[in-house]
Each structure stands twice: as C-alpha cells, then as structure tokens.
Amino acid sequence: MKSSSKYIVWALAACLAAASFSSCQALKKFFNTDLEDEDYIVGQLYADEYVKEELSHRPNDDAKPQSHGRAGSRCGMELNDKDNPKLYEAIDSWYGTPYLYGGCTTDGVDCSCFVGHVYKAVYGVALHRTASDIQKDMYKDVKRDNLREGDVVFFLNSKGNVGHVGIYLRDDLFVHSSTSNGVIISSLENSYWKKHFYKGGRHKSVTTKYK
C-alpha cells in the first residue's frame, strides 16, 4: 500500500532537488496537486521549466483563407508562398490551448502530444508519445543553422534530459506547448530556449518548399 505521508516526503525531496521548481508558482501548483498522482510528480521533474516570455505573435481571430496559394493564420504569422498552409491550419486549431502535463485535447495539451497531433494531421505521421522518444522517429539530426519548416526541435531540461519539443517554422520561430503560456510561437533567440536548445530532428516523410 502506498501511504500519502510517503509521497509527501518523496515530493519534498524531489522538489528540493529539482531546479524546475525554482518559481513560487511552480511550487504552489505542485503542492496543490494530489500527491498520490505519481505520474504528475515524475512528469514535473522532467518538464520544461516555467518560462516567462513575450509572445512572438499575437492571435489574429479575423484571419481568413486567401487566394493565390496563401492562407491567413490565426496565430499571427504572415504567410508566404513557401509556407505550408496545412501546417498553419493545424497550428491555428491548437493555438492558445493551455498546457497540461499528460493532456492530449484542446482543453489542455503537453508538448509531445501537441507535436504528435500536428504531425498526424499535416504529414500523416504517428510519433512516439514522449519528448525523449520522439527522437527515435527522426531519420537525421539537424543543427540549428540548418533547420527548416517541419523539423522537430528538442530542448534539454535542467537535468540534462530531453524534456521539451516543438516544431520549427522559419526565421528562428517554433511552435510548441509551453508550461507557462500553452500553445504559442516562440523564438529560438529567447534566452531560455537558446540556452537549452539541443538539436533539430528531421522526419523522412516531411516535405517543405524551404531548402
């Protein structure tokens, strides 16, 4: 039998050891969670840190599809003829969804599930469920300078493990489900993401007009 006191002690020790619990908000969220939920506790130890950042693009609720191969983007991206309209349609359907560890719906979604949903909808590809395992689906690693639309971007957490993923767009921008802001578009030039960027990954089924 698992005792609640056992998990309280375990949780306190884990909290003190984990740099991801550096913010008061993260601590409050942690201790307000049912301490019998072991999956949540373990997941938080390996989640991306609570990153404060300005939104790179504001939602555009008035965006509508346009002619001559372009599409409006609700996430605030101004698309050109090289951008994949289907990719941005998928992003728009999730944009603003709050982050939820283990979540896999538009009520709440974590980073790996978001990437998996977009890949399935846009490229017809089924990915592994966790951020770390998604690496197995990639046929080649990609350096930051060689990233192109559709590549998966991987980030290391404070433990040195792959704890976060997103999808690269262009111009140093990537879309992901952030613990602080939910599904948003962020810049790799953000100090946190720049520091924790690990690598890009390319799937053999993903095609793009970008070279």
Secondary structure as UniProt FT lines:
FT   HELIX           4..17
FT   HELIX           19..21
FT   HELIX           24..31
FT   TURN            35..36
FT   HELIX           38..46
FT   TURN            61..62
FT   TURN            68..69
FT   TURN            74..75
FT   TURN            81..82
FT   HELIX           85..94
FT   TURN            95..96
FT   TURN            101..102
FT   STRAND          104..105
FT   TURN            106..107
FT   STRAND          108..109
FT   HELIX           111..123
FT   TURN            131..132
FT   HELIX           133..137
FT   STRAND          140..142
FT   HELIX           144..146
FT   TURN            149..150
FT   STRAND          152..156
FT   TURN            158..159
FT   STRAND          162..168
FT   TURN            171..172
FT   STRAND          173..178
FT   TURN            179..181
FT   STRAND          182..187
FT   TURN            188..189
FT   HELIX           191..196
FT   STRAND          197..202
FT   TURN            204..205
//
